[in-house]
Amino acid sequence: MKKLTLIVILIIGVAGTFLLSGCAGTQEEDPFGDTAIVETTPPYVVAYNKGYTQAAARNWAGAVPFYEEAESHLMKLSEEQLKEPGTENIYQKTLMGLALAYGNMGNIGKSSGYFKKYINRWPADINGYLNYGAILEKNGQSEEAFAQYTKAMNVNPESAVAEFALANIYRQDGRLDDAITYYKKGLAKDPGFQDGNGWFQLGKTYEEKGDYDGQIKAYEEMAQVRPDDWQAYFYLADAYLTKGMKVGADKARLTSADRELRISYYDKAISTDKKGLSIKPDSAQIMTHLASSLIRKAEMYNKGTAQYAKNAEEAIGVLEQFTTVYPDNEKGYALLADAQQKLRNFTGAIANARKSLEILDNPYAHSILGDVFFILERWQESKAHYQAIANNPQYPYVRGRLEIIEARIRGEY
């Protein structure tokens, strides 16, 4: 059975400077990154840029002297000058840079001093509390860290930013149950957080935990809260498909009950994808996902049966539409080739798999060509494509096929 991996990558962020690397990181961006250093550039800008460069490379010890130099220059300015927007921005980031650098070096005393200075000057900025908490936690001071997280959440009780940020911290630290707790608290405050990204992160955390039922429930709730969001249906369909693929995966042979349960999840994936397509008919993600679900469902039936053909033919219809809309996407041609292979349209399968490889070399298309040429007993061609994926763990059957091919080429049987 072929496995087509769909990867969806989304990034959840928070305002300001908060960024995680393990439990603590550098500033999110260099505010003067596009500023050319000329003779009139303030010395604190020059020093800050040098410190930022070192911190971005995780060279904390190398960053500290430059950040301290920047702070020294800034402290020579009047309070009025420090409050000017551009200057205040770099002053804020310099203090945060020092607090994070010392914290990542394990110097919690110095780090705390800078965090307190930061928080005293900008008490309404949750990033001070969140980053301070992350550093405290990294240095084994969990209770003190939680006190900072609580302060962050109290800065603006109606905002969910702190809850999501804390959830991210726990997730990065592998504390998935705690992360789930705070994602839920954040969603209770703001169900539409970052246009649904909060629900996505909750679902992904359940997936990382191996709780696929929890993942499904999260995306079912997302679809209820955001019924017009096509991505909600895509995430939910993918959760159903993933759950179906897990059914009986640890067994050498599927039981009849496992087979029916898999089909039920594939059916849910298919119907959910169709809901998403009704909202966004040109979605490349949903079209390829729907086709993949149909192909997987076809594989649950014996070749030549009406159900086998029905699902393969429906997949072909979806993919022909996809390749018309997205003629330069290799995934569509590979899926189309797979569906055609299932209907023994080997000529079409070969042509579309080759088209996929012309766009981008990919293991899925190689596996299809290997399989088709194996069926057609075109041993050398099959061998070439199987060799291209011989070390790919998604295709464990290939090594056995290569042994058979070698024997056939030698004329042993």
N, C-alpha and C positions, 0 to 999 in steps of 0.2 A: 504494500500500500504506500502510495506516495504521500509525502507530507509537504504541504505548501505552507510556509510560515509567513503569517501576516504580522508585520511589526508596525506598531503604532507608537510613535514617540511624541509625548507632550511634556512641556516643562512648566511646573508650577513655581511662581515667584512671589515675592512679597515686596512691598515698597522699600525704597531707599537702599541701604547698603547691605541688607541681610543676604548672605549667601553661605551655603554649607560646603564644607570639605571634610567629610567625616562628621565632626560635631562643630567645627568652626572654620571659617575661611577668610579670604581677603575681601576687600571692597568689591562690589559688583562690577564697577566700571571705573575707568580713569577719567575724571571730569575734565581733565586738561589734556586728554590723549591726542587731540587734534591741534594742540597749541604748539606752534613752532617755538623753540627756545632761542630767543634772540637776546641782544644785550639789554633790552628794556624789560625782559621777563622778570617778575619779582623773584627773589631768591627762594622764597618758600615754595613757589611753584616748581622751580628746578629741583629742589631737594625732595619735594613730595613725589614728583614723577620718578625720580631715581628709587625712592623707597617703594613705590608701587610696583615698579618693574621687578624688584627683588621679591616682594611679597607674592606677586603673581606666580613666580617660580618656586614658591614655598620656601624661599631662603629667608626665614624669619630673622636670623641673626644679622644677615646682610641688610635687611630692610630697616631695622631699628635705628642705626645711626643717621640714616637719611631722614626718617620720620622725625627723629629728635631735632635734627637740624632745621627741618621745616617748622616744627613747633617753636624752636628758639627764635626764628625770624618772626613768626606770627605774634609772639608775646611782646615784641617790640612795638607793635601797632597799638593805636588807641582803641578803646572799646567801640567807639563810633566806626572806626575803620574795620574792626572785626565783624561788625554787624552788616557790612555791605554784602549783598547776596553772593557774589562770586567768592569773596574772601571767606565768608562764613561757611560756604560749601566745602572749601578745601580745609578749613580749620576742623570742621566736623569729621571729615574723612581722615585727616591726619591723626586725630585723637582715637578714632576707631581703629585705624591701622596699627597704632602703638598698642592699644588694648588687645587686639587680636594677635599681633606678633608675639608679645610677651606671653600671652596665654597659651599659644601653640608651642612656645619654648618651655612651658611648665613653670614660668615665673608668675605664679598667681598673685603675689603681692603687688608687683608692678602693674600687672594686668588689671587687677581690681581698682588700683588707684586711677588709672586712665578711664576705666568704665564709669567710676563714680563721678569723675570730672565731666565726662560726656553726659551722663544722666542728669547731673545737677544743672547743666547748661541747657539741655534739651529734654526736659522731663516728659514732654508729650510724644516723643519719638519712641515707638515700641522697639525699634531696632537695637537700642542700647540695652534694654532688658533682655531681649531675645538672644543677642550675641553674648551678653554677659552670662546668661544661663547656660548657653552652649559650652562656653569655656569652663565654667564651674563644673559642669557635668563631665566634660572631658578630663578634668583634673580630679575626678572622684568625689566631688562635693554635690551629690544629688539633691539633698534637701535644700541647700542654698540655691541651687539651680532652679528648683521648682518654685521657690519664693520669687525669683526674678520672672519666671514665666507667668506667675499669677499676677504680678505687677503689670506685665505687658497686657494681659487680658483685661485688667482693670482700667487701663489708660482710656480705652474706649469700649465700654461694655457691650455696645451694640455692634461693634465691628467683629468680623470673624477672622480677620487677618492673623491675629496672634494664635488662635486655635489651629489654623492651618499651618502656620510656621512651626508651632510646637509639634504638630503631627509629623511634619517633615523631618524634624530633628530626631524624633523617636524612630521613624522609619529608616533613616540613614544609619541609626545606631542598632538596627535589627530588632527593636522592641515593637514588633508589629501590632500586638494587641493594644498597646498604649497609643500607637499611631492611629489605629482604627477608632479608639475612643475619642480622640481629639478631632479627627476628621468628621465624625458624627456630630460632635458638639458644634463644630464650625458650620456644618450644613444645617443644623437646627437653627442657627442664627441667620444664615444666609444661604438658602437653597440654590440660589443662582450664582454662587461665588465663581468668579472668573469664567462666566458663560459655560458653566457645567464642568469646568476642570476639577472642581472639588469632588464631584461624584466619580470622575474618571480616576483620580488618585486613590479614592477609597476602594474602588473596584480593583485597581492594580495591586493595592496592598493586600487585599484578600487573595488575589492570585499568587502573590509572592509567598503567602502563608500556606498555599495549597488548599484553601477553602473556596472551592469553585461554586458551591451553593451560596456562600456569602457574596461572592462576586456577582453572581446572577441577581441576587436580591438587590444589591446596590444599584445595578444598572436598570432593573425593573422600576425601582423608586425614581431613578433619574428620568426615565421615560414618562413616568406619571407626572413628575414636577415640570418636565420640559417636553410636552407632547409634540411640539413643533420643531424639535431639534433633531435633525437627521442623524447627527453623531451619536445621540443617545441610543438610537435603534441599531446603529453599527456596532457600538460597544456591546450592547445586549446580545445581538446576533453572534458576535465573536465569542462571548461568554458561553452561550448555548452550544456553539460548535466545539469549543474547548472541552466543555463538560462531556459532550457526546464522545469525543475522541478518548477521554479518560476512562470511559466505561469499559470494563473488561480488559484494559490495557496491560494489566499485570498477569493475565492468563495466557496460556499457550494457545487456547482455542476459545472463541466466543461461544457462550451458551445461547440458546434460543431467547432466553429472557434478556440477556445482555444485548443481543442484536436488536430486539424490539425497543429496548430502552435507548440505545444509540439512535435508532431511527427517529424516535420521538423527539430527541434533542435536535437532531438535524432538521426535522420538520419545523421546530420552533425557530431555529436559525433562519431557515428559508422564509418563513412567513414574516419574521421580524425584519429581515433584509428588504423584503418587498414593501413594508411600511416605510422604511427609510427612503427607498427609491421613489415612493409616491411624493415625498417631500423634496428630494433632490434627485431628479431623474438622471442627471449626468455625473453622479458621484462615481469616480473610478474605484474608490475603496469598496463601496457597497456592491457594485457590479461584479468585481472580481471575487468578493467574498461570497456573494450569492452563487456564482458559478462554482466556486470551490465547495460550497455546502451541497450543491446539487450533485457534483461529481462524487463526493464522499457518500452521499445517500445512495447513488447508483451502485457503489461498491458493496453495499449491504445486500444486494440481490444477485442471484446467479446470472451469469452472462447469457444473453439471449432471451431473458424473460421480459415481459411487457414493462414492468416497473424499472428494470435496468435501463431499457431503451428510452422510456419516458423521461427519466431524470437526465440522462446523457443528452437527449435531444433538446430539453429545456435549457440545459447549460450552454449548448451550442448557440441557441437563439440569443441568449444574454451576451455571449462572448462575441458574436458577430456584430451586435450593436456596439459593444465596447471597442472592438478594433476599428470600427468606423469612426467613433468619436475620438479614440486615442490610438491613432495608427503607429505611434512611435513607442508604445509601451510593451515591453517584452513579456510581461506577465500574462497579458491577455492572449497572446499567441500560444504560449505554453499551455495555458488552461484549455484553449480551444483544441490544441493538438491532443491533449489528454482525453477530452470528451470524444473527439473523432476516433481515437484509438479504441475506445470502449465500444464504439459502433462498428469497429473493424474497417473504418475508412482510412486505411493505412496511407494512401496517397496524400489525402488531406492532412493527416497527422504529421507526416514527414515534412510537408511543405511549411506548415505553420510552426513546427518545432525549429526548423532551420531558420525561419523568419525571426523567431524569438532570439536565437543565437546570433543572428546578424546584428540585432539591436544591442544585445548585451549577453555576454557569456554567462550562463546560469545553469546550475545543476539540475533544475527541474526539466528543462528542455533536453539536456543530455540523457536524463533517465528515460524520457519518452522515446527518444530515438534509439537508445540502447534496447529498450523493450520491443519496439516495433521491428527493428532489424533482427532481433533474436527470434521473434515469431516467424519472420520471413526467411530465417536461416541464412541471413547475409552476415556471416560470422565476423568478418574483418571490420565491417562498419559498426556492428554491435559492440565489438571489442573496443574500438576507438572511443566510443561514447561512454562505455562503462568504465574504462580506465580513467576518464576525466573526473569521475565521481567515486572512484574506488575507496578513497579514504574519508568520504563524507558519511558521518554516522546516521544521517537521515535515510540512507539507502543501504541497509545492512545486507540485503539479498544479493548485491552486486558481486561480491567476492565469489560467492558460489556460482553465479552465472559465468563469471570469467573462467573458472575452472572447467566448467562444461564446455565453454567455447574453445578453450585450448585443446581439450580432448577431441572435440569435433574437427578442429583444424588439423590435428595430427592423424585424423581418420580412425580413432580408436573406437568410436561408436557413432 
